[in-house]
Amino acid sequence: MLIADDHPLYRDALVTTLSRQFPDCELLQSEDLQSTLAHLRDTDIDLLLLDLNMPGSEGFNGLAQIRNDFPAVPVVVVSGSDKNPVVQQAAGFGASGFLSKTARPDEIVECIESIFAGGQWFNPEAMAEAEEVSLAERLSRLTTQQLRIFQMIAQGMLNKQIAYELDITEPTVKSHVTAILRKLELRDRKQLIRKAQSLTQLS
């Protein structure tokens, strides 16, 4: 496991916590992007804890380069900021998890255990907000008629009922539903209903 952070005190605190919980895991350290990349090239790293802001790795540039050059290595971003947009961007750039520097030792351990088990570790609130924003953006692609049909589906109306209400044929409704699924990037009507109802509940 590689801890990449330019603050020695924080690295030491992580080493202390992790060495107790993962005694069989070799813990390596780096303090800038260059030495981090060298470790990744020369050593079999099974997990990288990456500080967002250290020499050579300001913002998400370092994460983007690491995900591009070493896509098989899981990366947990460690940051002093745990604001939702930062968490969302970390996920968008391919991180497997996100830890605030204020995280408790038990949270750090849970995060790493989750990653080792093949999972991810992100603040659910941040990811739910990202999903809401993404869905809202896709909704803007709908025509006025398609948006009305989307809202009717959220109310539990069947195609026959929608056709009657809008004074159009049932095949026309089916055609609109197909277009709505495509524009919202959803698989089927069941998923459409779930998304529509969840959006209605949030509004």
C-alpha positions in Angstrom: 0.0 0.0 0.0 1.4 3.4 -0.9 0.6 6.6 1.1 1.2 9.7 -1.1 1.1 12.9 0.9 3.5 15.8 1.4 2.6 16.2 5.1 4.9 13.9 7.2 2.7 14.1 10.3 -0.4 12.9 8.4 1.6 10.1 6.7 2.9 9.0 10.1 -0.6 9.0 11.5 -1.9 6.9 8.6 1.1 4.5 9.0 0.4 4.1 12.7 -3.3 3.4 12.1 -2.9 1.0 9.1 0.1 -1.0 10.5 -2.1 -2.0 13.4 -5.1 -3.0 11.3 -3.1 -4.5 8.3 0.1 -5.9 9.9 0.9 -8.1 6.9 0.6 -5.1 4.4 3.8 -3.3 3.4 3.3 0.4 3.8 5.3 2.7 1.4 5.4 6.5 1.4 5.9 9.2 -1.1 5.7 13.0 -0.8 5.2 14.2 -4.4 3.8 13.0 -7.7 7.2 12.1 -9.2 8.1 9.7 -6.3 4.6 8.3 -6.4 4.9 7.4 -10.1 8.3 5.8 -9.5 6.8 3.6 -6.8 3.9 2.6 -9.1 6.3 1.7 -11.9 8.8 -0.2 -9.7 6.6 -1.8 -7.0 3.4 -4.0 -7.0 1.0 -1.5 -5.3 -2.4 -2.9 -4.4 -3.8 0.4 -3.1 -2.8 4.1 -3.4 -3.9 6.7 -0.8 -3.4 9.9 -2.8 -3.4 13.5 -1.4 -5.0 15.8 -4.0 -2.6 18.6 -3.4 1.1 17.8 -3.1 4.1 18.8 -5.3 3.4 17.9 -8.9 -0.2 16.9 -8.1 -2.3 20.0 -7.8 -6.0 19.3 -8.0 -7.0 16.4 -10.1 -4.1 16.4 -12.5 -2.1 13.8 -10.6 -5.1 11.5 -10.2 -5.9 11.8 -13.9 -2.3 10.8 -14.9 -2.2 7.9 -12.4 -5.6 6.5 -13.6 -4.3 6.8 -17.2 -0.9 5.2 -16.6 -1.9 2.7 -13.9 -5.6 1.8 -14.4 -5.4 -1.4 -12.4 -4.3 0.3 -9.2 -7.2 1.3 -6.9 -6.9 4.9 -5.8 -8.4 6.4 -2.7 -8.3 10.2 -2.8 -7.4 11.9 0.5 -8.3 15.6 0.8 -8.7 18.4 3.4 -12.0 19.3 1.6 -14.9 16.9 1.7 -17.4 19.1 -0.2 -19.7 17.2 -2.4 -18.3 18.6 -5.7 -14.8 17.5 -4.8 -16.0 14.0 -3.9 -18.0 13.8 -7.2 -15.0 14.9 -9.3 -12.8 12.3 -7.6 -15.3 9.6 -8.6 -15.5 11.1 -12.1 -11.8 10.9 -12.5 -11.8 7.2 -11.6 -11.0 7.1 -7.9 -12.3 4.0 -6.0 -12.9 6.0 -2.8 -12.6 9.3 -1.0 -11.4 10.1 2.5 -11.5 13.4 4.3 -8.4 14.1 6.3 -10.7 14.5 9.3 -11.9 10.8 8.9 -11.7 8.7 12.1 -9.4 5.7 12.2 -12.3 3.3 12.0 -13.6 5.0 8.9 -10.2 4.8 7.2 -10.1 1.1 8.0 -13.6 0.5 6.7 -12.8 2.4 3.5 -9.7 0.3 2.8 -11.4 -3.0 3.6 -14.2 -2.0 1.2 -11.7 -1.3 -1.6 -9.8 -4.5 -0.9 -13.1 -6.4 -1.2 -13.7 -4.9 -4.7 -16.1 -2.1 -3.6 -16.0 1.6 -3.5 -16.1 4.2 -0.7 -17.8 7.5 -1.3 -20.1 9.8 0.7 -23.6 8.5 -0.3 -25.0 12.1 -0.1 -22.5 13.4 -2.5 -23.1 10.6 -5.0 -26.9 10.9 -4.7 -26.6 14.6 -5.4 -24.4 13.9 -8.5 -27.0 11.4 -9.8 -29.8 14.0 -9.3 -27.7 16.6 -11.2 -27.0 14.1 -14.0 -30.7 13.1 -14.3 -31.8 16.8 -14.3 -29.3 17.5 -17.2 -30.7 14.6 -19.2 -34.3 15.7 -18.5 -33.5 18.9 -20.3 -33.2 16.9 -23.6 -36.9 16.0 -23.5 -39.5 17.8 -25.6 -42.4 19.4 -23.8 -44.6 16.4 -24.7 -42.1 13.9 -23.6 -41.6 15.7 -20.2 -45.4 15.6 -19.7 -45.4 11.8 -20.4 -42.4 11.4 -18.0 -44.4 13.1 -15.3 -47.5 11.0 -15.9 -45.3 7.8 -15.7 -44.1 9.2 -12.3 -47.7 9.3 -11.2 -48.2 5.6 -12.1 -50.2 6.1 -15.3 -50.3 3.4 -17.9 -49.8 4.1 -21.7 -53.5 3.7 -22.3 -54.3 6.3 -19.7 -51.6 8.7 -21.0 -53.0 8.3 -24.5 -56.5 9.2 -23.4 -55.3 12.1 -21.3 -53.2 13.6 -24.1 -55.6 12.7 -26.9 -53.0 10.7 -28.8 -52.8 7.1 -29.8 -51.2 4.4 -27.6 -48.5 3.6 -30.2 -47.5 7.3 -30.2 -47.2 7.1 -26.4 -45.0 4.0 -26.8 -42.8 5.8 -29.3 -42.4 8.7 -26.9 -41.5 6.3 -24.0 -38.8 4.7 -26.2 -37.4 8.2 -27.0 -37.5 9.1 -23.3 -35.6 5.9 -22.3 -32.9 6.7 -24.9 -32.5 10.4 -23.9 -32.4 9.6 -20.2 -30.0 6.6 -20.8 -32.3 4.2 -19.0 -32.8 0.5 -19.8 -36.5 -0.1 -19.5 -39.8 1.2 -18.2 -39.3 -0.2 -14.7 -36.1 1.8 -14.3 -37.8 4.8 -15.8 -40.6 4.6 -13.2 -38.1 4.4 -10.4 -36.2 7.4 -11.6 -39.3 9.4 -12.3 -40.8 8.7 -8.8 -37.5 9.4 -7.0 -37.2 12.7 -8.8 -40.8 13.5 -7.9 -40.2 12.7 -4.2 -37.1 15.0 -4.1 -38.9 17.9 -5.7 
